[in-house]
């Protein structure tokens, strides 16, 4: 069977596909409106921030689980990981379970204890300094705007074009995703984001499992002829995930992403209590363990046997070939929902960081939250859209490029959280210097957009070096600046977890 280039499939774009696509997309929008009606009024006045950024502290565990699952599961996973066409990338999702467990039992109780609205608020409280909070927020924002938003728009648009064989400029589809996704985040706040995530998640997971089973049936569940390196879970030293990295940087990547990243933790911080949040996170961990790994690697491996190595076009091509016409319309709606929910989740979290950590601190303590979030979101959408060409790179998969680039920010940010949680009496400016030095070190060591790294180590190993170096440098500089750090973990984690949500 030859690779599907998409040519000739334009005529197959039937009325049934279009009707199913619009019908399901409209149904998700209607259900979201129905469950969120009245929240706009609650988002005004003194409690506006709590309603807009934390859904009024009222998210039930099932909305927490659904939102966390679909906020993470988008085209950079389904398109990017299947595009790698190897089993090895399942480690990203299996290791994520450890990150969710850490969020459940270590970080979430502390966020509730300190009554945080943003994860970075914890840093201000621990370092007693607003500037460290602002710096980390800026790094989060840079990652969201220049890495995650464009990657999501690119991957989603590429999938839709390959699925339907559309002869349409990719940027037209990306623009449509950007406008609709921004509307959810701007006008609905976190409540609308979380509710739409949950309904979309049920649809996407159901169809993704179906695609996996149907694709395996297409090859008779026979993996013969597929190179061993594409089936192994033991990565060679020169592979995408060398086995040794599972014991160095991989664990810390998961700790950072699931436990300190505002886009993820914001959902868990929006429950009425720690126990409700923990139930939602553990449910998300169960989904991550049992369902996600097969759907993000098996279709790609099947596609390698059917088409050969076709990179990021894999998932859309496979789905377009194996699904009946009307079901492909449903799958397009599910993918569109995944793109939109991940996109609007990042926008809402980014708006929270900008409004609370930057604007209220340095510009205006009492802004109009919804109006300010509107303009901030528009600016971020435009910047993210402009960065799409970086990811239109046939030589490198989406997921690999995203992980390499985000290493510039993830480990320096995590070092600030680790030092802040484990020690007190740390000079905040020592930590600021260590964070900036970490960004510079990782950039030099890995050269993520270039060809010649400064250190001949896998970038995941370099992440571990960046983290340990940042922690050590902060402690040494603090001592040199006259403030000797004091171990304080027992006080931070003692009695954490019983407080109700409040802002």
Buried (B, 14 or more C-beta within 10 A) or exposed (E): EEBBEBEEBEEEBEEBBEEBBEEBBEEBBEBBBEBBEEBBEBBEEEBBBBBBBBBBBBBBBEBBBBBBBBBBBBBBBBBBBBBBBBBBBBBBBBBBBBBBBBBBBBBBBBBBBBBBBBBBBBBBBBBEBBBBBBBBBBBBBBBBBBBBBBBBBBBBBBBBBBBBBBEEEBBEBBBBBBEBBBBBBBBBBBBBBBBBBBBBBBBBBEBBEBBBBBBBEBBEEEBEEBEEEBBBBEBEEEBBBBBBBBEBBBBBBBBBBBBBBBBBBBBBBBBBBBEBBBBBBBBBBBBBBEBBBBBBBBBBBBBBBBBEEBBBBBBBBBBBBBBEBBBBBBBBBBBBBBBBBBBBBBBBBBBBBBBBBBBBBEEEEEBEBBEBBBEBBBEBBEBBBEBBEBBBBEEBBBBBBBBBBBBBBBBBBBBBBBBBBBBBEBBBBBBBBBBBBBBEBBBEBBBBEEEEBBBEBBBBBBBBBBBBBBBEBBBEBBBEBEBEBEEBEEEBBEEBBEBEBEB
